[in-house]
Amino acid sequence: MKSSDTTTKKTELVISAAASLQDALKEIESAFNDEHPNVTLTNNFGSSGALKQQIAQGAKADLFSLQLKRPLMSL
C-alpha cells in the first residue's frame, strides 16, 4: 500500500511577472492547467522594480519573468 498518492498531490507555483506579460501568461496558464491539473499557478503581476524588491525581501517566486532589455544581475 502506498503511503501517498502522487496523482492527487497539489502543488502551488508562484509566478512573479511584469504586468505587461499578463495576457501572454494567462494564455500559457490555461494550456498548462490542462496538462497539469494538480498544479495551481498563483500569479503576482506588477512593475519590474516592485517585483524585484518583493523577492529581495523574501517573497516566494518560483518563476520571475520580466520584460527587460538589459540583464537583471542584482538578485
Buried (B, 14 or more C-beta within 10 A) or exposed (E): EEEEEEEEEEEEBBBBBBEEBEEEBEEEEEEBEEEEEEEEBEBBBBEBEBBBEBBEEEEEBEEBBBEEEEEEEEE
